[in-house]
């Protein structure tokens, strides 16, 4: 989207024209999704750039994230920044109702949440006119050309934090080198999750001296919240029964999990599986799979209790995963038996769990690698493997304790990197400059 002089190219202008033309249709689609999720009309209009909150006085540091995981991953960073820069205010934008609901429950001091503007002229201008951010941090792969360019053109320093781009995305940008060079030239800093992403960004046109391999910000996230009343209530229902967890499972994975559970029931007839589907709206399909295996189940969203006859408890609710992790130190993390990319292993590890994963965790390869190497996580590829891993930790408490300690050690190592991230952001974005 630029030539060598730094001017927008024809492709950028075409993109801007097309997004302006498509904006009414995009707005109808987005509004329908927000309405179906019960989002109020005033908050829906945030996607058009109409703020529902006043801008606070003083410096405002803006974090933009895609959805739940990315939004939650910046909360600990904001807390650390707020301690260091006492006069700063913070804004988080994210696009999904789920992320908004979870972030609202955990907002750090001096922080507010809004939905981001659609990447079109009117919404972007209204958003920037109102919020006037003093610095902006885009998290992971949220590259919206117009929002990025127009923010930078107003003199706002920008960083791309925890950068992670799919190979498909990288290939697409490489076909448009001027486009990529222009968009990436708007940033003053790139902190990537790994060396591979750093190399990809440089190959796409990012200035090499601004690209720094870092660590996965999600490893530094605060532990998931635990509802103590719910925890006590569920513990009373479970009693002394052995338990294991299959969390964030996707379509095509529950079959393997349930097959492993069936084998485990032969050895531990009172064993309870706590099954947490990644997408709660799949509850019907998940329950049908359980019924097909002949196993009995109770459904969290229906208020069903865990009885002595319950073999699978389907935890099909949002915002309670931390509570479930507090129940049991054996967690299989889904999104990994299929080519989905996996999920964040530090969430169960922070709760004290040892982790089991399938082989398809490529989105978290740099996170899982040291955990697997140290024994804090185990990789499996079949129902037999999964059942064997669970059986080992159910039967050998010393082996489980060693795995838990290894997983926790990995978490502690990563957390020490948070201060380095804060130092880098403050330096490259001028967050502590007296004149800002």
SEGUKE-158603 format. One record per residue (C-alpha): residue number from 1; y, x, z; residue in three letters; chain. Coordinates in Angstrom, 3 decimals. Each point is the difference from the previous one (the first is absolute). Last residue first. Example, Ala and Ser with C-alpha at 12.3 -4.5 7.8 and 13.67 -1.06 7.14 Angstrom:
BEGIN
GUGU  pos     north      east        up  code  unit
GUGU    2    -1.060    13.670     7.140   SER     A
GUGU    1    -3.440    -1.370     0.660   ALA     A
//
This chain:
BEGIN
GUGU  pos     north      east        up  code  unit
GUGU  436    13.527     3.378    26.301   UNK     A
GUGU  435     2.380     2.795     0.859   UNK     A
GUGU  434    -1.845     1.339     2.982   UNK     A
GUGU  433    -3.078     0.708    -2.053   UNK     A
GUGU  432    -3.098    -1.019     1.945   UNK     A
GUGU  431    -1.650    -2.024    -2.749   UNK     A
GUGU  430     0.867     2.514    -2.690   UNK     A
GUGU  429    -2.789    -1.234    -2.256   UNK     A
GUGU  428    -1.748     3.365    -0.414   UNK     A
GUGU  427     0.459     1.207     3.570   UNK     A
GUGU  426    -0.581    -3.214     1.923   UNK     A
GUGU  425    -2.970    -0.867    -2.179   UNK     A
GUGU  424    -1.539     3.450     0.471   UNK     A
GUGU  423     0.428     0.031     3.778   UNK     A
GUGU  422    -1.469    -3.507     0.323   UNK     A
GUGU  421    -3.021     1.003    -2.096   UNK     A
GUGU  420    -0.506     3.121     2.135   UNK     A
GUGU  419     0.194    -2.098     3.166   UNK     A
GUGU  418    -2.752    -2.255    -1.348   UNK     A
GUGU  417    -2.394     2.891    -0.696   UNK     A
GUGU  416    -1.313     0.066     3.578   UNK     A
GUGU  415    -1.468    -3.432    -0.649   UNK     A
GUGU  414    -2.419     1.462    -2.522   UNK     A
GUGU  413    -1.717     2.272     2.499   UNK     A
GUGU  412    -0.276    -2.782     2.569   UNK     A
GUGU  411    -1.672    -2.310    -2.519   UNK     A
GUGU  410    -2.518     2.661    -0.999   UNK     A
GUGU  409    -0.810     0.628     3.665   UNK     A
GUGU  408    -0.572    -3.719     0.500   UNK     A
GUGU  407    -2.624    -0.032    -2.750   UNK     A
GUGU  406    -1.769     3.001     1.519   UNK     A
GUGU  405     0.018    -1.567     3.473   UNK     A
GUGU  404    -1.450    -3.243    -1.337   UNK     A
GUGU  403    -2.735     1.886    -1.861   UNK     A
GUGU  402    -0.941     1.944     3.147   UNK     A
GUGU  401    -0.078    -3.202     2.042   UNK     A
GUGU  400    -2.241    -1.674    -2.569   UNK     A
GUGU  399    -2.449     2.923     0.030   UNK     A
GUGU  398    -0.034    -0.086     3.810   UNK     A
GUGU  397    -0.607    -3.753    -0.053   UNK     A
GUGU  396    -3.100     0.314    -2.156   UNK     A
GUGU  395    -1.574    -3.390    -0.723   UNK     A
GUGU  394     2.968    -1.982    -1.287   UNK     A
GUGU  393     1.495     3.061    -1.698   UNK     A
GUGU  392    -3.203     0.808    -1.850   UNK     A
GUGU  391    -0.671    -3.650    -0.885   UNK     A
GUGU  390     3.454    -0.377    -1.553   UNK     A
GUGU  389    -0.562     3.013    -2.226   UNK     A
GUGU  388    -3.496    -1.159    -0.942   UNK     A
GUGU  387     1.160    -3.505    -0.844   UNK     A
GUGU  386     2.659     1.388    -2.290   UNK     A
GUGU  385    -2.413     2.351    -1.721   UNK     A
GUGU  384    -2.543    -2.792    -0.524   UNK     A
GUGU  383     2.689    -2.354    -1.265   UNK     A
GUGU  382     1.064     2.633    -2.498   UNK     A
GUGU  381     2.627     2.671    -0.697   UNK     A
GUGU  380     0.892     1.528     3.346   UNK     A
GUGU  379     2.684     2.479     1.115   UNK     A
GUGU  378     0.355     0.818     3.702   UNK     A
GUGU  377     3.278     0.414     1.891   UNK     A
GUGU  376     0.983     1.998     3.077   UNK     A
GUGU  375    -2.563     2.635    -0.929   UNK     A
GUGU  374     2.537     2.795    -0.515   UNK     A
GUGU  373    -0.499     0.170    -3.764   UNK     A
GUGU  372     0.155    -3.780    -0.303   UNK     A
GUGU  371     3.322    -0.133     1.874   UNK     A
GUGU  370     1.368     2.977    -1.912   UNK     A
GUGU  369    -0.746    -1.704    -3.339   UNK     A
GUGU  368     0.948    -3.570     0.979   UNK     A
GUGU  367     3.753     0.514    -0.017   UNK     A
GUGU  366     0.275     2.093    -3.173   UNK     A
GUGU  365    -2.328    -2.426    -1.778   UNK     A
GUGU  364     1.938    -3.070     1.134   UNK     A
GUGU  363     0.591    -1.662    -3.376   UNK     A
GUGU  362    -3.361     1.448    -1.120   UNK     A
GUGU  361    -1.991    -1.938     2.587   UNK     A
GUGU  360    -2.849    -1.028    -2.317   UNK     A
GUGU  359    -2.889     1.803     1.722   UNK     A
GUGU  358    -0.682    -2.645     2.677   UNK     A
GUGU  357     1.383     0.434     3.468   UNK     A
GUGU  356    -1.124     0.136     3.625   UNK     A
GUGU  355     2.525     0.730     2.747   UNK     A
GUGU  354    -0.151     0.969     3.669   UNK     A
GUGU  353     2.275    -2.157     2.103   UNK     A
GUGU  352     2.559     0.817     2.681   UNK     A
GUGU  351     2.724    -2.454    -1.007   UNK     A
GUGU  350     1.827     2.800    -1.812   UNK     A
GUGU  349    -3.196     0.592    -1.972   UNK     A
GUGU  348    -0.086    -3.651    -1.119   UNK     A
GUGU  347     3.515     0.278    -1.478   UNK     A
GUGU  346    -0.399     3.624    -1.063   UNK     A
GUGU  345    -2.608    -0.905    -2.584   UNK     A
GUGU  344     2.607    -1.586    -2.327   UNK     A
GUGU  343    -1.703    -1.959    -2.748   UNK     A
GUGU  342    -2.252     0.774    -2.940   UNK     A
GUGU  341     0.794     0.547    -3.661   UNK     A
GUGU  340    -1.422    -3.130    -1.572   UNK     A
GUGU  339    -2.888     1.458    -1.980   UNK     A
GUGU  338    -2.591    -1.953     1.990   UNK     A
GUGU  337    -1.730     1.132     3.193   UNK     A
GUGU  336     3.396     1.230     1.193   UNK     A
GUGU  335     2.269    -2.999     0.395   UNK     A
GUGU  334    -1.700    -0.385     3.337   UNK     A
GUGU  333     0.239     1.938     3.247   UNK     A
GUGU  332    -3.169    -0.022     2.098   UNK     A
GUGU  331     1.052     0.141     3.641   UNK     A
GUGU  330    -1.973     1.011     3.100   UNK     A
GUGU  329     2.226     0.348     3.098   UNK     A
GUGU  328     0.042    -3.740     0.872   UNK     A
GUGU  327     2.265    -2.586     1.565   UNK     A
GUGU  326     3.306     1.862    -0.371   UNK     A
GUGU  325    -0.498    -0.038    -3.766   UNK     A
GUGU  324    -0.022    -3.808     0.123   UNK     A
GUGU  323     3.353    -0.078     1.777   UNK     A
GUGU  322     1.510     2.386    -2.507   UNK     A
GUGU  321    -1.236    -2.215    -2.825   UNK     A
GUGU  320     1.843    -3.031     1.381   UNK     A
GUGU  319     2.995    -0.220    -2.331   UNK     A
GUGU  318    -1.537    -2.326    -2.549   UNK     A
GUGU  317    -3.007    -2.244     0.577   UNK     A
GUGU  316    -3.486    -0.216    -1.510   UNK     A
GUGU  315    -1.942     1.626     2.836   UNK     A
GUGU  314    -3.460    -1.134    -1.117   UNK     A
GUGU  313    -2.372     0.359     2.972   UNK     A
GUGU  312    -3.540     0.709    -1.192   UNK     A
GUGU  311    -3.190    -0.430     2.036   UNK     A
GUGU  310     1.056    -2.983     2.105   UNK     A
GUGU  309    -2.961    -1.403     1.988   UNK     A
GUGU  308     1.232     1.206     3.397   UNK     A
GUGU  307     3.295    -1.704    -0.748   UNK     A
GUGU  306     3.223     1.294    -1.513   UNK     A
GUGU  305     2.435    -2.896    -0.049   UNK     A
GUGU  304     1.380    -1.816    -3.037   UNK     A
GUGU  303     3.774    -0.312    -0.207   UNK     A
GUGU  302    -0.109    -0.817    -3.691   UNK     A
GUGU  301     1.976     3.142    -0.855   UNK     A
GUGU  300    -2.511     2.131     1.924   UNK     A
GUGU  299    -3.083    -1.248    -1.833   UNK     A
GUGU  298    -3.429     0.152     1.648   UNK     A
GUGU  297    -3.153     1.174    -1.751   UNK     A
GUGU  296    -3.760    -0.366    -0.212   UNK     A
GUGU  295    -2.088     2.195    -2.268   UNK     A
GUGU  294    -2.289    -1.562    -2.602   UNK     A
GUGU  293     1.077     2.486    -2.653   UNK     A
GUGU  292     1.409    -2.777    -2.199   UNK     A
GUGU  291     2.014    -1.325     2.930   UNK     A
GUGU  290     1.737     3.363     0.327   UNK     A
GUGU  289     0.855     0.016    -3.692   UNK     A
GUGU  288     1.401    -3.531     0.255   UNK     A
GUGU  287     2.105     1.055     2.976   UNK     A
GUGU  286     1.513     2.817    -2.064   UNK     A
GUGU  285     0.749    -2.286    -2.932   UNK     A
GUGU  284     1.750    -2.493     2.244   UNK     A
GUGU  283     1.913     2.688     1.913   UNK     A
GUGU  282     1.446     1.518    -3.173   UNK     A
GUGU  281     3.475    -1.175     1.036   UNK     A
GUGU  280    -0.201     2.540     2.823   UNK     A
GUGU  279     0.447     2.917    -2.433   UNK     A
GUGU  278    -1.217     3.273     1.477   UNK     A
GUGU  277    -3.022    -1.755     1.498   UNK     A
GUGU  276    -0.551     0.864     3.689   UNK     A
GUGU  275    -3.676    -0.320     1.016   UNK     A
GUGU  274    -0.910     0.456     3.673   UNK     A
GUGU  273    -3.747     0.529    -0.071   UNK     A
GUGU  272    -1.808    -0.898     3.235   UNK     A
GUGU  271    -3.335     1.562     1.034   UNK     A
GUGU  270    -2.238    -2.230     2.153   UNK     A
GUGU  269    -3.174     0.741    -1.979   UNK     A
GUGU  268     0.605     3.778     0.172   UNK     A
GUGU  267    -2.827     1.660    -1.953   UNK     A
GUGU  266    -0.684    -2.735    -2.552   UNK     A
GUGU  265     3.677    -0.963     0.197   UNK     A
GUGU  264     0.887     3.414    -1.453   UNK     A
GUGU  263    -1.822    -0.803    -3.223   UNK     A
GUGU  262     1.863    -3.287    -0.398   UNK     A
GUGU  261     3.282     1.761     0.788   UNK     A
GUGU  260    -0.577     2.479    -2.809   UNK     A
GUGU  259    -0.608    -2.859    -2.428   UNK     A
GUGU  258     3.132    -1.721     1.297   UNK     A
GUGU  257     2.124     3.089    -0.622   UNK     A
GUGU  256    -1.416     0.529    -3.480   UNK     A
GUGU  255     0.638    -3.624    -0.987   UNK     A
GUGU  254     3.436     0.156     1.611   UNK     A
GUGU  253     1.058     2.708    -2.440   UNK     A
GUGU  252     0.131    -1.857    -3.314   UNK     A
GUGU  251     3.276    -1.719     0.800   UNK     A
GUGU  250     2.011     2.117     2.421   UNK     A
GUGU  249    -0.473     1.074     3.605   UNK     A
GUGU  248     2.998     0.959     2.128   UNK     A
GUGU  247    -2.129     0.572     3.104   UNK     A
GUGU  246    -3.729     0.020     0.718   UNK     A
GUGU  245    -0.331     0.240     3.778   UNK     A
GUGU  244    -2.899     0.711     2.336   UNK     A
GUGU  243    -1.046    -1.699     3.220   UNK     A
GUGU  242    -2.664     0.340     2.710   UNK     A
GUGU  241    -0.186    -3.030     2.336   UNK     A
GUGU  240     1.146     0.396     3.608   UNK     A
GUGU  239     2.316    -3.010    -0.021   UNK     A
GUGU  238     1.125    -1.080    -3.443   UNK     A
GUGU  237     1.822    -3.152     1.156   UNK     A
GUGU  236     1.689     1.802     2.900   UNK     A
GUGU  235     1.059     2.770    -2.344   UNK     A
GUGU  234     1.531    -2.595    -2.303   UNK     A
GUGU  233     2.192    -1.432     2.785   UNK     A
GUGU  232     0.994     3.391     1.378   UNK     A
GUGU  231     1.059     1.226    -3.437   UNK     A
GUGU  230     1.840    -3.228    -0.765   UNK     A
GUGU  229     2.001     0.338     3.222   UNK     A
GUGU  228     0.606     3.711    -0.600   UNK     A
GUGU  227     1.417    -0.469    -3.481   UNK     A
GUGU  226    -0.268     3.501    -1.474   UNK     A
GUGU  225     2.573     1.435    -2.396   UNK     A
GUGU  224    -1.084     2.525    -2.643   UNK     A
GUGU  223     0.629     3.581     1.063   UNK     A
GUGU  222     3.331     1.465    -1.125   UNK     A
GUGU  221    -0.054     1.530    -3.443   UNK     A
GUGU  220    -0.258     3.773    -0.416   UNK     A
GUGU  219    -3.135    -0.034    -2.123   UNK     A
GUGU  218     1.682    -2.637    -2.129   UNK     A
GUGU  217     2.545     2.634    -0.971   UNK     A
GUGU  216    -2.670     1.872    -1.931   UNK     A
GUGU  215     0.976     3.643     0.028   UNK     A
GUGU  214     2.417     2.187    -1.878   UNK     A
GUGU  213     0.126     1.728    -3.350   UNK     A
GUGU  212     3.666     0.731    -0.727   UNK     A
GUGU  211     1.778    -0.784    -3.256   UNK     A
GUGU  210     3.736     0.719    -0.206   UNK     A
GUGU  209    -0.335     3.539    -1.380   UNK     A
GUGU  208    -2.328    -1.255    -2.741   UNK     A
GUGU  207     2.586    -2.370    -1.433   UNK     A
GUGU  206    -1.961    -3.170    -0.882   UNK     A
GUGU  205    -0.898    -0.141    -3.683   UNK     A
GUGU  204    -3.372    -1.715    -0.221   UNK     A
GUGU  203    -1.815     3.338     0.353   UNK     A
GUGU  202     1.950     0.593     3.216   UNK     A
GUGU  201    -1.056    -3.398     1.292   UNK     A
GUGU  200    -3.627     0.653    -0.930   UNK     A
GUGU  199    -0.040     3.372     1.786   UNK     A
GUGU  198     1.351    -1.575     3.194   UNK     A
GUGU  197    -2.524    -2.815    -0.294   UNK     A
GUGU  196    -2.815     2.532    -0.174   UNK     A
GUGU  195     1.358     2.032     2.913   UNK     A
GUGU  194    -0.255    -2.926     2.396   UNK     A
GUGU  193     1.793    -2.940     1.606   UNK     A
GUGU  192     3.299     0.872    -1.660   UNK     A
GUGU  191     3.486     0.569     1.373   UNK     A
GUGU  190     2.434    -0.200    -2.931   UNK     A
GUGU  189     3.648     0.763     0.705   UNK     A
GUGU  188     3.428    -0.380    -1.583   UNK     A
GUGU  187    -1.004    -2.929    -2.179   UNK     A
GUGU  186     1.945    -1.263    -3.028   UNK     A
GUGU  185    -1.602     2.648    -2.219   UNK     A
GUGU  184    -3.279    -1.917     0.264   UNK     A
GUGU  183     1.406    -2.903    -2.006   UNK     A
GUGU  182     1.475     2.259    -2.664   UNK     A
GUGU  181    -3.002     2.280    -0.334   UNK     A
GUGU  180    -2.429    -2.924    -0.212   UNK     A
GUGU  179     1.873    -1.643    -2.829   UNK     A
GUGU  178     0.467     3.284    -1.806   UNK     A
GUGU  177    -3.716     0.701     0.316   UNK     A
GUGU  176    -1.196    -3.416    -1.206   UNK     A
GUGU  175    -3.689     0.597    -0.720   UNK     A
GUGU  174    -0.145     1.932     3.263   UNK     A
GUGU  173     1.073    -3.173     1.832   UNK     A
GUGU  172    -3.049    -1.897    -1.212   UNK     A
GUGU  171    -2.420     2.811     0.844   UNK     A
GUGU  170     1.419     0.217     3.524   UNK     A
GUGU  169    -0.376    -3.744     0.496   UNK     A
GUGU  168    -3.598     0.061    -1.169   UNK     A
GUGU  167    -0.756     2.995     2.227   UNK     A
GUGU  166     1.314    -1.984     2.957   UNK     A
GUGU  165     3.130     1.194     1.736   UNK     A
GUGU  164     0.413     0.889     3.684   UNK     A
GUGU  163     3.289     1.075     1.537   UNK     A
GUGU  162     0.082    -0.042     3.791   UNK     A
GUGU  161     3.772    -0.050    -0.330   UNK     A
GUGU  160     2.148    -0.216    -3.120   UNK     A
GUGU  159     3.465     0.978     1.166   UNK     A
GUGU  158     3.445    -1.298    -0.950   UNK     A
GUGU  157     3.609     1.046     0.680   UNK     A
GUGU  156     2.439    -2.910    -0.506   UNK     A
GUGU  155     2.886     0.975    -2.276   UNK     A
GUGU  154     0.410    -3.367    -1.662   UNK     A
GUGU  153    -1.842     1.357    -3.040   UNK     A
GUGU  152    -3.008     0.643     2.242   UNK     A
GUGU  151    -0.285    -3.694     0.883   UNK     A
GUGU  150     0.461    -0.982    -3.628   UNK     A
GUGU  149    -2.755     2.330    -1.165   UNK     A
GUGU  148    -2.554    -0.920     2.655   UNK     A
GUGU  147     0.476    -3.763    -0.227   UNK     A
GUGU  146    -0.028     0.194    -3.786   UNK     A
GUGU  145    -3.143     2.110    -0.231   UNK     A
GUGU  144    -2.221    -1.662     2.624   UNK     A
GUGU  143    -2.384     2.729     1.178   UNK     A
GUGU  142    -1.842    -1.250     3.083   UNK     A
GUGU  141    -2.887     2.469    -0.088   UNK     A
GUGU  140    -0.092     1.254     3.602   UNK     A
GUGU  139     3.133    -0.828     2.020   UNK     A
GUGU  138     3.545    -0.040    -1.395   UNK     A
GUGU  137     2.518     1.476     2.447   UNK     A
GUGU  136     3.673    -0.847    -0.385   UNK     A
GUGU  135     3.090     1.513     1.594   UNK     A
GUGU  134     3.466    -1.271     0.939   UNK     A
GUGU  133    -0.974    -3.525    -0.978   UNK     A
GUGU  132     2.773    -2.317    -1.249   UNK     A
GUGU  131    -1.755    -3.153     1.266   UNK     A
GUGU  130     2.115    -2.705    -1.643   UNK     A
GUGU  129     1.088     1.584    -3.276   UNK     A
GUGU  128    -3.435     1.613    -0.363   UNK     A
GUGU  127    -1.873    -3.302     0.263   UNK     A
GUGU  126     2.454    -1.877    -2.190   UNK     A
GUGU  125    -0.174     2.698    -2.688   UNK     A
GUGU  124    -3.813     0.087     0.035   UNK     A
GUGU  123    -0.321    -3.796    -0.177   UNK     A
GUGU  122     2.497    -0.306    -2.866   UNK     A
GUGU  121    -1.222     2.861    -2.199   UNK     A
GUGU  120    -3.771    -0.383     0.236   UNK     A
GUGU  119    -2.711     1.675     2.033   UNK     A
GUGU  118    -0.569    -2.984     2.288   UNK     A
GUGU  117     1.678     0.610     3.316   UNK     A
GUGU  116    -2.028     1.152     3.000   UNK     A
GUGU  115    -1.062    -2.383     2.804   UNK     A
GUGU  114     1.844     0.733     3.224   UNK     A
GUGU  113    -0.908     1.540     3.358   UNK     A
GUGU  112     2.200     1.207     2.875   UNK     A
GUGU  111     0.122     3.115     2.148   UNK     A
GUGU  110     2.290     1.045     2.883   UNK     A
GUGU  109    -2.966     0.341     2.350   UNK     A
GUGU  108    -3.446     0.161    -1.624   UNK     A
GUGU  107    -1.394    -3.112    -1.692   UNK     A
GUGU  106    -3.589    -0.763     0.991   UNK     A
GUGU  105    -0.344    -3.783    -0.295   UNK     A
GUGU  104     2.398    -0.162    -2.961   UNK     A
GUGU  103    -2.106     2.629    -1.775   UNK     A
GUGU  102    -3.105    -2.187     0.170   UNK     A
GUGU  101     1.702    -3.096    -1.382   UNK     A
GUGU  100     1.850     1.885    -2.740   UNK     A
GUGU   99    -3.141     1.843    -1.069   UNK     A
GUGU   98    -1.908    -3.263    -0.320   UNK     A
GUGU   97     2.865    -1.650    -1.873   UNK     A
GUGU   96    -0.141     2.751    -2.643   UNK     A
GUGU   95     2.840     1.949    -1.603   UNK     A
GUGU   94     1.149     2.570     2.506   UNK     A
GUGU   93     3.465     1.088     1.093   UNK     A
GUGU   92     0.662     1.877     3.228   UNK     A
GUGU   91     3.573     0.545     1.200   UNK     A
GUGU   90     1.070     2.434     2.717   UNK     A
GUGU   89     3.108     0.678     2.100   UNK     A
GUGU   88     1.117     3.490     0.949   UNK     A
GUGU   87     2.247     0.857     2.971   UNK     A
GUGU   86    -2.730     1.639     2.071   UNK     A
GUGU   85    -1.252     2.338    -2.690   UNK     A
GUGU   84    -2.886     1.835     1.715   UNK     A
GUGU   83    -1.474    -2.904     1.943   UNK     A
GUGU   82     0.527    -2.353    -2.948   UNK     A
GUGU   81    -1.696     2.516    -2.290   UNK     A
GUGU   80    -3.108     0.043     2.202   UNK     A
GUGU   79    -0.150    -3.784     0.094   UNK     A
GUGU   78     0.563    -0.172    -3.751   UNK     A
GUGU   77    -2.911     2.389    -0.573   UNK     A
GUGU   76    -2.254    -2.083     2.250   UNK     A
GUGU   75     0.907    -3.079    -2.019   UNK     A
GUGU   74    -0.493     1.664    -3.387   UNK     A
GUGU   73    -3.769    -0.547    -0.227   UNK     A
GUGU   72     0.328    -3.697     0.819   UNK     A
GUGU   71     1.881    -0.652    -3.211   UNK     A
GUGU   70    -2.369     2.065    -2.174   UNK     A
GUGU   69    -3.067    -1.700     1.411   UNK     A
GUGU   68     1.380    -3.521    -0.318   UNK     A
GUGU   67     1.746    -0.027    -3.361   UNK     A
GUGU   66     2.005     2.023    -2.488   UNK     A
GUGU   65     2.484     1.952     2.079   UNK     A
GUGU   64     3.762     0.575    -0.083   UNK     A
GUGU   63     1.640     1.835     2.899   UNK     A
GUGU   62     3.786    -0.199     0.370   UNK     A
GUGU   61     2.098     2.130     2.351   UNK     A
GUGU   60     3.237    -1.709     1.048   UNK     A
GUGU   59     2.899     1.895     1.514   UNK     A
GUGU   58     2.498    -1.991     2.042   UNK     A
GUGU   57     0.540    -3.714     0.396   UNK     A
GUGU   56    -2.891    -2.332    -0.665   UNK     A
GUGU   55    -0.293    -1.836    -3.315   UNK     A
GUGU   54    -0.264    -3.716     0.627   UNK     A
GUGU   53    -3.359    -1.741    -0.361   UNK     A
GUGU   52    -1.389    -2.432    -2.591   UNK     A
GUGU   51     0.975     2.237    -2.900   UNK     A
GUGU   50     0.297    -1.515    -3.454   UNK     A
GUGU   49    -1.450     2.608    -2.364   UNK     A
GUGU   48    -2.045    -2.443    -2.071   UNK     A
GUGU   47    -3.167     0.958     1.907   UNK     A
GUGU   46     1.989    -0.759     3.172   UNK     A
GUGU   45     0.124    -3.541    -1.314   UNK     A
GUGU   44    -3.499    -0.629     1.330   UNK     A
GUGU   43     1.326     0.726     3.482   UNK     A
GUGU   42     2.510    -2.841    -0.203   UNK     A
GUGU   41    -2.666    -2.280    -1.439   UNK     A
GUGU   40    -2.406     0.580     2.874   UNK     A
GUGU   39    -3.306     1.799    -0.597   UNK     A
GUGU   38    -2.999    -2.326     0.446   UNK     A
GUGU   37    -2.483     2.155    -1.911   UNK     A
GUGU   36    -0.113    -2.486    -2.892   UNK     A
GUGU   35     3.788     0.175    -0.148   UNK     A
GUGU   34    -0.078     3.784    -0.275   UNK     A
GUGU   33    -2.492    -0.124    -2.847   UNK     A
GUGU   32     1.971    -2.685    -1.819   UNK     A
GUGU   31     3.226     1.957     0.455   UNK     A
GUGU   30    -1.552     3.112    -1.538   UNK     A
GUGU   29    -1.166    -1.866    -3.092   UNK     A
GUGU   28     3.263    -1.899    -0.433   UNK     A
GUGU   27     1.982     3.213     0.497   UNK     A
GUGU   26    -2.043     1.873    -2.596   UNK     A
GUGU   25     0.622    -2.788    -2.505   UNK     A
GUGU   24     3.740     0.051     0.666   UNK     A
GUGU   23     0.040     3.840    -0.077   UNK     A
GUGU   22    -1.752     0.405    -3.357   UNK     A
GUGU   21     3.207     0.407    -1.994   UNK     A
GUGU   20     1.507     2.340     2.581   UNK     A
GUGU   19    -3.247     1.962     0.240   UNK     A
GUGU   18    -0.052     0.331    -3.779   UNK     A
GUGU   17     3.564     1.293    -0.225   UNK     A
GUGU   16    -0.508     2.536     2.781   UNK     A
GUGU   15    -3.226     1.269    -1.570   UNK     A
GUGU   14     1.675     0.245    -3.410   UNK     A
GUGU   13     2.831     2.014     1.544   UNK     A
GUGU   12    -2.528     2.321     1.646   UNK     A
GUGU   11    -1.821     0.418    -3.300   UNK     A
GUGU   10     3.236     0.707    -1.844   UNK     A
GUGU    9     0.625     2.969     2.228   UNK     A
GUGU    8     2.095     0.154     3.126   UNK     A
GUGU    7     2.219     3.101     0.105   UNK     A
GUGU    6    -1.142     3.112     1.831   UNK     A
GUGU    5     1.123     2.414    -2.686   UNK     A
GUGU    4    -3.619     0.854    -0.837   UNK     A
GUGU    3    -0.660    -3.570    -1.085   UNK     A
GUGU    2    -0.724    -2.764     2.397   UNK     A
GUGU    1    -2.297    -2.923     0.485   UNK     A
//
